[in-house]
Amino acid sequence: MAARKFREIADLIAAEIDGLPPGTRIAGESEIGERFGVGRAAARAALQELQRRMLVRRVQGVGTFTARRIDYLISGHRAPSWSQTVRDSGSVPRTVVRSCAVAPMPADVAGLLGYEPSTPCHLLQRRSFTDEVPAAWGLEWVPVDVIGELAIAVQHFGSLHVILRDMAGAEPQRAWSRASLETTDDHVAAELGCTPGDSAWLVESLNHDARSGRLLCLTRRWMRSDAVRLTIETGSAPPSHAP
C-alpha cells in the first residue's frame, strides 16, 4: 500500500511538471507531505522515484528542480568546450571559477603533459551549471608557458577554450580522452550538490593545438549522471543513405 502511495504521488507530480522549463524549482518533502497527507518518508520516496526517472534533480541544501539530461558529446571532431557542448545540446551553460593559482605540476599530470614534475602550472577549479542547476565540477592544469596570466584572463573571458584560442593562438582539440562512471566522495559531491556515493561521470581530456600538436592542458571533470548523458563518438560517421 505504501509503495503504491508514493508511486501515485510521483505519477501526479510527473504529470504536473511535464513541460515545465528545466531548472524550475518544485515542492520539497515537507510541502509534498502536507499536500498529500503522508509522512516525510513517503514524500522522500516520491521525490526519489522522480529522480530515478530522471525527471528531477535534487541539489543538497538548495532544493529539487525539473531536469533534462543533456547529451554531452565527446568527439575528436568537436572542440573541447564545455560551454559550446552544452549550448549545442539546447541548454544554457554557466561556469563559476572556484580558484585559479599557480602550483607545482603533480607527477601524473606532468607525465601526460610532457613536463618535469613540479613545473609551475596553473590549476583552475570551476563549477559548471546547466539551466542554473549544478551539473559539473572540474580541475584543469595549464602550463604557465602556454598562458601567462590565466587568473586574470579567466575572469574576463570565462571560457578556457576561448582563452587558448584567442590569447594563445591555438586551435584546441582533444588529443586523448578517458571516461568512467565513478562514485563521488565528500568533496566532489559537495561541488556537484549531490549525495556522497552518488554516481558521476569522470571525464579526463588531454588537449593539444590541432595545428602544431603542442599540448595545452589537462582537464578532469566530474559530471552528474542525472544531468549528463555521456556520448563518445569515434571514427567517421558512415555516409547517409536517406533519400
Rosetta silent file (secondary structure, phi, psi, omega in degrees, C-alpha in Angstrom):
SEQUENCE: MAARKFREIADLIAAEIDGLPPGTRIAGESEIGERFGVGRAAARAALQELQRRMLVRRVQGVGTFTARRIDYLISGHRAPSWSQTVRDSGSVPRTVVRSCAVAPMPADVAGLLGYEPSTPCHLLQRRSFTDEVPAAWGLEWVPVDVIGELAIAVQHFGSLHVILRDMAGAEPQRAWSRASLETTDDHVAAELGCTPGDSAWLVESLNHDARSGRLLCLTRRWMRSDAVRLTIETGSAPPSHAP
SCORE:     score description
SCORE:     0.000 S_00000001
   1 L     0.000  -46.473  179.931    0.000    0.000    0.000 S_00000001
   2 H   -62.935  -41.117  179.829    2.814    2.411    0.983 S_00000001
   3 H   -62.736  -40.537  178.691    4.735    1.568   -2.199 S_00000001
   4 H   -64.243  -37.950 -175.995    1.623    2.255   -4.287 S_00000001
   5 H   -64.067  -49.089 -176.536    1.077    5.569   -2.490 S_00000001
   6 H   -69.555  -29.568  176.651    4.469    7.117   -3.170 S_00000001
   7 H   -71.670  -36.466  175.985    4.340    5.965   -6.800 S_00000001
   8 H   -62.450  -42.459  177.856    0.873    7.509   -7.173 S_00000001
   9 H   -63.108  -43.694  179.155    2.252   10.777   -5.779 S_00000001
  10 H   -61.593  -41.038  179.271    5.227   10.565   -8.151 S_00000001
  11 H   -62.175  -43.100 -179.556    2.896    9.961  -11.106 S_00000001
  12 H   -64.754  -44.029 -179.995    0.781   13.016  -10.200 S_00000001
  13 H   -67.405  -38.698  178.630    3.811   15.286   -9.802 S_00000001
  14 H   -59.291  -41.198  178.968    5.340   13.938  -13.039 S_00000001
  15 H   -66.985  -36.837 -177.625    2.169   14.911  -14.930 S_00000001
  16 H   -70.847  -35.895 -175.888    2.158   18.366  -13.326 S_00000001
  17 H   -90.093   -6.575  178.896    5.778   19.194  -14.146 S_00000001
  18 L   -57.799  124.215  178.967    5.633   17.838  -17.689 S_00000001
  19 L    94.206  -11.027  176.332    6.510   20.708  -19.994 S_00000001
  20 L   -69.388  148.200  178.838    7.991   22.978  -17.309 S_00000001
  21 L   -62.316  145.974  175.371   11.355   24.524  -18.269 S_00000001
  22 L   -58.034  141.509  179.445   14.459   22.711  -16.968 S_00000001
  23 L    90.464    3.818  176.962   15.664   24.202  -13.701 S_00000001
  24 L   -76.535  128.396 -179.458   12.181   25.048  -12.386 S_00000001
  25 E   -74.428  138.297  178.612   12.042   24.587   -8.632 S_00000001
  26 E  -120.883  174.731 -176.614    9.341   22.210   -7.366 S_00000001
  27 L   -60.479  147.042  177.153    7.885   21.358   -3.957 S_00000001
  28 L   -93.753 -171.844 -175.029   10.117   19.725   -1.366 S_00000001
  29 H   -59.481  -46.853 -176.194    9.475   16.854    1.032 S_00000001
  30 H   -65.789  -39.701  179.362    7.570   18.834    3.674 S_00000001
  31 H   -66.780  -40.962  179.006    5.304   20.516    1.107 S_00000001
  32 H   -66.057  -43.374  179.094    4.547   17.208   -0.611 S_00000001
  33 H   -59.756  -43.447 -179.547    3.862   15.505    2.708 S_00000001
  34 H   -67.533  -41.665 -178.048    1.460   18.256    3.740 S_00000001
  35 H   -64.833  -43.363 -174.258   -0.302   18.336    0.380 S_00000001
  36 H   -98.984    1.180  177.775   -0.875   14.589    0.112 S_00000001
  37 L    66.237   39.248  179.559   -1.292   13.860    3.810 S_00000001
  38 L  -123.741  165.703  179.028    1.679   11.498    4.018 S_00000001
  39 L   -76.158  172.825 -178.722    4.747   11.270    6.225 S_00000001
  40 H   -60.574  -36.546 -177.762    8.232   12.516    5.401 S_00000001
  41 H   -64.089  -43.241 -179.936    9.368    9.038    4.359 S_00000001
  42 H   -67.524  -39.860  178.566    6.644    8.685    1.696 S_00000001
  43 H   -63.838  -41.857  178.344    7.294   12.219    0.395 S_00000001
  44 H   -63.640  -41.725 -179.867   11.022   11.479    0.178 S_00000001
  45 H   -63.180  -36.670  178.539   10.319    8.202   -1.628 S_00000001
  46 H   -64.479  -43.566  178.460    8.143   10.048   -4.183 S_00000001
  47 H   -67.025  -37.592  177.155   10.936   12.515   -4.930 S_00000001
  48 H   -64.822  -34.673  177.171   13.454    9.682   -5.154 S_00000001
  49 H   -66.250  -41.773  177.172   11.154    7.952   -7.651 S_00000001
  50 H   -64.710  -36.925  177.737   11.023   11.125   -9.763 S_00000001
  51 H   -68.291  -38.907  177.874   14.802   11.335   -9.529 S_00000001
  52 H   -61.201  -36.056  177.288   15.115    7.689  -10.569 S_00000001
  53 L   -78.488   -3.218 -179.673   13.048    8.536  -13.663 S_00000001
  54 L    61.748   34.796  175.639   15.454   11.479  -14.209 S_00000001
  55 L   -93.661  -21.081  177.561   12.574   13.950  -14.202 S_00000001
  56 E  -135.013  160.773  175.798   14.032   15.993  -11.342 S_00000001
  57 E  -126.768  125.210 -179.182   17.462   16.833   -9.985 S_00000001
  58 E   -99.228  130.293 -179.446   17.956   17.263   -6.236 S_00000001
  59 E  -114.736  119.074 -175.756   20.634   19.681   -5.042 S_00000001
  60 L   -55.634  127.204  176.996   21.735   19.240   -1.433 S_00000001
  61 L    76.394    1.031 -177.777   20.764   22.207    0.718 S_00000001
  62 L  -119.570  -52.647  179.738   19.109   24.033   -2.187 S_00000001
  63 E   151.947 -166.306 -179.122   16.043   22.145   -3.400 S_00000001
  64 E  -118.819  135.988 -173.119   14.564   19.989   -6.169 S_00000001
  65 E  -132.781  148.676  174.188   14.385   21.135   -9.779 S_00000001
  66 E   -62.374  144.753 -172.468   12.909   19.887  -13.019 S_00000001
  67 L  -128.682  153.340  169.132   15.610   18.197  -15.049 S_00000001
  68 L  -145.183  115.899  179.033   16.547   17.384  -18.595 S_00000001
  69 L   -68.129  134.001  177.434   19.686   15.391  -19.207 S_00000001
  70 E   -91.915  154.414  172.927   21.855   16.914  -21.888 S_00000001
  71 E   -87.896  111.505  179.450   23.742   14.916  -24.494 S_00000001
  72 E  -101.668  105.780 -173.375   27.409   15.612  -23.830 S_00000001
  73 E   -94.807  124.878  173.588   29.270   14.518  -26.939 S_00000001
  74 E  -106.976  119.935 -177.272   32.989   13.736  -26.836 S_00000001
  75 E  -151.802  145.771  176.109   34.486   13.543  -30.302 S_00000001
  76 L   -66.484  -13.909 -178.927   37.792   14.275  -31.958 S_00000001
  77 L   -94.668   -1.911 -177.998   35.849   16.381  -34.448 S_00000001
  78 L  -116.111  146.412  178.348   34.363   18.719  -31.833 S_00000001
  79 L   -64.776  139.875 -179.388   36.039   21.494  -29.856 S_00000001
  80 L   -79.483   63.942 -177.181   36.708   20.521  -26.197 S_00000001
  81 L  -119.079  117.848  177.621   34.487   23.304  -24.878 S_00000001
  82 H   -58.548  -50.415 -175.386   32.021   22.686  -22.040 S_00000001
  83 H   -60.014  -45.672 -178.112   30.003   25.834  -22.808 S_00000001
  84 H   -67.225  -39.164  179.387   29.690   25.143  -26.530 S_00000001
  85 H   -63.939  -41.078  178.707   28.771   21.490  -25.984 S_00000001
  86 H   -66.221  -43.307  177.903   26.044   22.465  -23.505 S_00000001
  87 H   -60.886  -42.279 -179.661   24.677   25.129  -25.873 S_00000001
  88 H   -63.265  -24.077  179.967   24.630   22.623  -28.732 S_00000001
  89 L   -82.269   -9.056 -179.912   22.526   20.333  -26.523 S_00000001
  90 L    96.972    7.722  178.700   19.884   23.057  -26.144 S_00000001
  91 L  -108.377  169.710 -178.908   20.687   24.045  -22.545 S_00000001
  92 L  -103.365  119.154 -179.484   22.092   27.216  -21.016 S_00000001
  93 E   -90.328  153.357  169.726   25.629   26.912  -19.573 S_00000001
  94 E  -152.587  138.298 -178.189   27.175   28.920  -16.755 S_00000001
  95 E  -129.429  137.211  179.322   30.543   28.418  -15.117 S_00000001
  96 E  -116.362  128.732  176.665   31.894   29.790  -11.840 S_00000001
  97 E   -77.371  120.811  177.960   35.633   29.968  -11.117 S_00000001
  98 E   -86.083  -38.712  176.459   36.285   28.428   -7.709 S_00000001
  99 E  -167.416  156.252  174.631   40.025   29.133   -7.740 S_00000001
 100 E  -151.968  113.495 -176.919   42.955   29.715  -10.092 S_00000001
 101 E  -147.790  155.593  175.943   46.509   29.631   -8.789 S_00000001
 102 E   -82.326  131.594 -178.098   49.997   28.637   -9.871 S_00000001
 103 E  -144.354  159.820  176.073   51.079   25.354   -8.294 S_00000001
 104 E   -64.970  136.726 -178.921   53.743   22.661   -8.847 S_00000001
 105 L   -71.067  123.790  176.658   52.614   20.201  -11.505 S_00000001
 106 L   -60.653  155.247 -175.295   51.824   16.744   -9.988 S_00000001
 107 H   -59.788  -41.894 -177.929   53.904   13.883  -11.378 S_00000001
 108 H   -68.274  -36.159  177.728   50.977   12.166  -13.133 S_00000001
 109 H   -69.235  -44.025  179.472   49.869   15.423  -14.765 S_00000001
 110 H   -59.686  -39.882  179.192   53.432   16.295  -15.765 S_00000001
 111 H   -61.675  -39.435 -179.992   53.832   12.884  -17.390 S_00000001
 112 H   -73.372  -35.787 -177.835   50.742   13.414  -19.552 S_00000001
 113 H   -86.774   -9.878  178.006   51.653   16.996  -20.498 S_00000001
 114 L    81.370   32.228  178.503   55.322   16.177  -21.154 S_00000001
 115 L  -119.402  167.573  173.058   56.875   18.329  -18.410 S_00000001
 116 L   -75.031  141.864  175.153   59.127   17.681  -15.440 S_00000001
 117 L   -54.213  145.229 -179.964   57.244   17.134  -12.158 S_00000001
 118 L    75.609    5.670  172.210   56.821   20.324  -10.085 S_00000001
 119 L   -61.115  137.610  179.587   56.997   22.564  -13.158 S_00000001
 120 E   -58.082  135.507 -174.251   54.890   25.699  -12.446 S_00000001
 121 E  -150.387  142.993  172.580   51.369   25.224  -13.734 S_00000001
 122 E   -75.395  131.028  171.868   48.006   26.978  -13.430 S_00000001
 123 E  -111.707  111.915 -177.228   45.484   24.892  -11.502 S_00000001
 124 E  -107.596  127.022  176.313   41.984   26.057  -12.379 S_00000001
 125 E  -116.064  126.777 -177.935   38.945   24.793  -10.456 S_00000001
 126 E  -137.071  145.792  175.596   35.496   25.538  -11.870 S_00000001
 127 E  -110.600  132.534 -174.743   31.900   24.607  -11.091 S_00000001
 128 E  -120.842  149.178 -176.197   29.522   24.430  -14.039 S_00000001
 129 E  -124.549  150.492  166.592   25.751   24.641  -14.358 S_00000001
 130 E  -121.880  125.521 -178.166   23.141   23.661  -16.932 S_00000001
 131 L    53.200   39.984  175.431   19.928   25.699  -16.804 S_00000001
 132 L    68.265   15.018  176.452   21.163   27.178  -13.486 S_00000001
 133 E  -115.409  134.507 -179.525   21.401   23.753  -11.764 S_00000001
 134 E   -53.397  133.252 -177.113   24.821   22.320  -10.723 S_00000001
 135 E  -133.497  -27.737 -174.408   25.998   19.791  -13.284 S_00000001
 136 E  -154.166  156.772  173.560   29.806   19.551  -13.258 S_00000001
 137 E  -146.351  139.496 -175.743   32.981   20.385  -11.379 S_00000001
 138 E  -151.201  163.109  175.027   36.486   20.111  -12.692 S_00000001
 139 E  -115.152  136.676  179.480   40.215   20.643  -12.366 S_00000001
 140 E  -133.873  127.063  178.470   42.272   21.975  -15.267 S_00000001
 141 E  -105.514  122.190 -179.459   46.055   22.131  -15.424 S_00000001
 142 E  -125.883  116.650  179.145   47.517   24.662  -17.879 S_00000001
 143 E   -55.976  142.355 -178.482   51.317   25.101  -18.107 S_00000001
 144 L   -61.115  -32.506 -179.088   52.447   28.647  -17.351 S_00000001
 145 L   -77.106   -3.015  172.877   54.357   28.822  -20.641 S_00000001
 146 L   -87.664  -47.535  176.228   51.064   28.254  -22.531 S_00000001
 147 L  -136.307  126.369 -177.734   49.213   31.152  -20.851 S_00000001
 148 L   -76.670  -55.001 -173.710   50.967   33.569  -18.509 S_00000001
 149 L  -109.358   65.638 -176.720   48.158   35.392  -16.692 S_00000001
 150 H   -66.393  -38.285 -177.464   45.377   32.819  -16.688 S_00000001
 151 H   -58.750  -38.658  178.226   43.820   34.050  -13.412 S_00000001
 152 H   -73.961  -44.416 -176.531   43.177   37.467  -14.970 S_00000001
 153 H   -62.271  -40.575 -174.964   42.103   36.087  -18.341 S_00000001
 154 H   -69.830  -25.823  176.568   39.571   33.643  -16.904 S_00000001
 155 H   -70.923  -29.358 -178.587   37.820   36.442  -15.002 S_00000001
 156 H   -88.528  -40.757 -172.619   37.289   38.328  -18.261 S_00000001
 157 H  -102.428  -29.597  179.177   36.589   35.513  -20.720 S_00000001
 158 L    77.632  -51.621 -175.242   35.297   32.640  -18.568 S_00000001
 159 L   -86.317  121.512  176.223   35.866   30.029  -21.266 S_00000001
 160 H   -64.912  -36.335  178.584   39.268   28.309  -21.236 S_00000001
 161 H   -58.591  -44.888  179.987   38.665   27.270  -24.837 S_00000001
 162 H   -65.791  -40.576  179.504   38.285   30.923  -25.870 S_00000001
 163 H   -61.818  -46.928  179.949   41.386   31.943  -23.892 S_00000001
 164 H   -64.940  -34.802 -179.781   43.528   29.264  -25.545 S_00000001
 165 H   -73.809  -48.726 -171.332   42.153   30.192  -28.958 S_00000001
 166 H   -88.663  -29.614 -177.345   42.299   33.983  -28.733 S_00000001
 167 L  -100.203  -33.932  179.195   45.249   34.585  -26.379 S_00000001
 168 L   -96.097   -6.074  179.391   47.496   31.598  -27.079 S_00000001
 169 L    66.070   27.340 -176.815   46.632   31.490  -30.787 S_00000001
 170 L  -102.293  163.086  171.976   45.846   27.781  -30.549 S_00000001
 171 L  -114.514   86.432 -173.489   43.157   25.586  -32.060 S_00000001
 172 E   -60.418  136.162  179.712   42.257   23.400  -29.044 S_00000001
 173 E  -150.218  146.757  177.864   41.414   19.804  -29.862 S_00000001
 174 E   -70.569  125.162  174.318   41.195   16.596  -27.808 S_00000001
 175 E   -93.689  -28.586 -177.456   44.349   14.526  -28.226 S_00000001
 176 E  -159.134  141.126  177.367   43.210   11.873  -25.711 S_00000001
 177 E  -142.613  151.000  175.029   40.137   11.287  -23.581 S_00000001
 178 E  -144.591  135.853 -179.307   39.020    8.765  -20.990 S_00000001
 179 E  -131.080  139.592  176.683   35.607    8.485  -19.321 S_00000001
 180 E  -147.880  153.203  177.090   34.449    6.297  -16.452 S_00000001
 181 E   -93.746  120.244 -174.395   31.444    6.142  -14.132 S_00000001
 182 E  -124.712  164.115  171.838   32.597    6.700  -10.548 S_00000001
 183 E   -93.818  142.433 -175.265   31.086    7.181   -7.094 S_00000001
 184 L   -82.509  139.950  171.089   31.513   10.658   -5.605 S_00000001
 185 L   -87.623 -177.624 -175.082   33.492   11.324   -2.441 S_00000001
 186 H   -59.500  -42.657 -176.060   32.502   14.023    0.046 S_00000001
 187 H   -68.275  -49.630 -179.613   34.369   16.829   -1.739 S_00000001
 188 H   -62.555  -42.135  179.516   33.164   16.079   -5.258 S_00000001
 189 H   -60.601  -39.454  178.655   29.597   15.540   -4.014 S_00000001
 190 H   -63.618  -39.502  179.423   29.656   18.937   -2.278 S_00000001
 191 H   -69.973  -34.652 -178.367   30.747   20.623   -5.504 S_00000001
 192 H   -86.827  -12.143 -178.540   28.104   18.804   -7.555 S_00000001
 193 L    73.590   27.824  179.022   25.340   19.306   -4.986 S_00000001
 194 L  -117.116 -172.950 -179.512   24.638   15.582   -4.743 S_00000001
 195 L   -94.458  134.607  176.281   24.938   12.926   -2.026 S_00000001
 196 L   -51.530  134.458 -176.751   28.326   11.243   -1.389 S_00000001
 197 L    98.783  -15.546  174.786   28.281    7.872   -3.090 S_00000001
 198 L   -65.011  154.758 -179.568   26.083    9.065   -5.973 S_00000001
 199 E   -83.698  146.947  176.807   27.411    8.184   -9.418 S_00000001
 200 E  -149.734  149.048  174.601   29.092   10.744  -11.645 S_00000001
 201 E   -76.725  134.512  169.657   30.995   10.661  -14.901 S_00000001
 202 E  -109.789  115.154 -177.967   34.716   11.351  -14.603 S_00000001
 203 E  -115.559  122.016  176.301   35.998   12.649  -17.931 S_00000001
 204 E  -110.675  133.860 -179.180   39.711   13.260  -18.465 S_00000001
 205 E  -137.068  131.044  172.518   40.905   15.071  -21.568 S_00000001
 206 E  -104.191  117.386 -174.359   44.369   15.956  -22.799 S_00000001
 207 E  -108.605  142.673  178.774   44.030   18.815  -25.262 S_00000001
 208 E  -131.870  172.681  175.424   46.526   19.974  -27.853 S_00000001
 209 E   -82.391  120.085 -176.079   46.816   22.567  -30.613 S_00000001
 210 L   -61.264  -26.103 -177.353   45.403   20.939  -33.759 S_00000001
 211 L   -84.933  -45.785 -174.588   47.854   22.856  -35.943 S_00000001
 212 L   -99.423  -20.784 -175.840   51.164   22.446  -34.094 S_00000001
 213 L    84.276   -0.153 -179.115   50.437   19.414  -31.896 S_00000001
 214 L   -65.919  132.544  178.189   51.608   21.301  -28.794 S_00000001
 215 E   -72.907  135.412 -172.176   49.971   20.032  -25.602 S_00000001
 216 E  -110.575  -42.435 -175.463   47.872   22.760  -23.983 S_00000001
 217 E  -167.131  163.166  173.327   46.103   21.470  -20.882 S_00000001
 218 E  -123.235  130.049 -179.145   44.750   18.508  -18.962 S_00000001
 219 E  -118.717  135.607  169.445   41.155   18.529  -17.733 S_00000001
 220 E  -125.085  113.138 -174.793   39.490   16.255  -15.170 S_00000001
 221 E  -125.688  130.520  174.408   35.784   16.970  -14.913 S_00000001
 222 E   -96.794  131.964 -179.253   33.106   15.228  -12.847 S_00000001
 223 E  -125.377  133.280  177.733   29.595   15.405  -14.306 S_00000001
 224 E   -60.872  129.359 -178.971   26.354   14.435  -12.560 S_00000001
 225 L   -70.778  -18.872  175.642   24.962   11.347  -14.273 S_00000001
 226 L   -87.774    0.062  177.853   21.421   12.692  -13.768 S_00000001
 227 L  -111.492  -25.087 -172.140   22.440   15.866  -15.632 S_00000001
 228 E  -130.277  131.989  168.758   24.551   14.446  -18.451 S_00000001
 229 E  -104.017  105.648 -173.960   24.125   11.570  -20.875 S_00000001
 230 E   -78.101  129.392  178.069   27.708   10.977  -21.982 S_00000001
 231 E  -126.103  127.264  178.589   28.194   10.030  -25.628 S_00000001
 232 E  -111.891  125.777 -176.951   31.585    9.121  -27.100 S_00000001
 233 E  -116.489  123.893  178.610   31.971    9.256  -30.853 S_00000001
 234 L  -123.474  158.371  178.961   34.989    7.731  -32.597 S_00000001
 235 L    71.672 -162.491 -179.649   35.952    7.376  -36.242 S_00000001
 236 L  -110.599  143.061  178.809   33.953    8.900  -39.072 S_00000001
 237 L   -66.744  140.998  178.296   30.191    8.760  -39.439 S_00000001
 238 L   -67.392  154.386  179.289   29.002    6.487  -42.271 S_00000001
 239 L   -64.516  144.385 -179.625   27.519    8.220  -45.310 S_00000001
 240 L   -76.909  137.035  176.708   23.782    8.854  -45.159 S_00000001
 241 L  -110.927   16.818  179.318   21.617    6.748  -47.478 S_00000001
 242 L   -67.085  142.728 -179.684   18.453    8.695  -46.750 S_00000001
 243 L   -67.324    0.000    0.000   16.512    9.615  -49.891 S_00000001
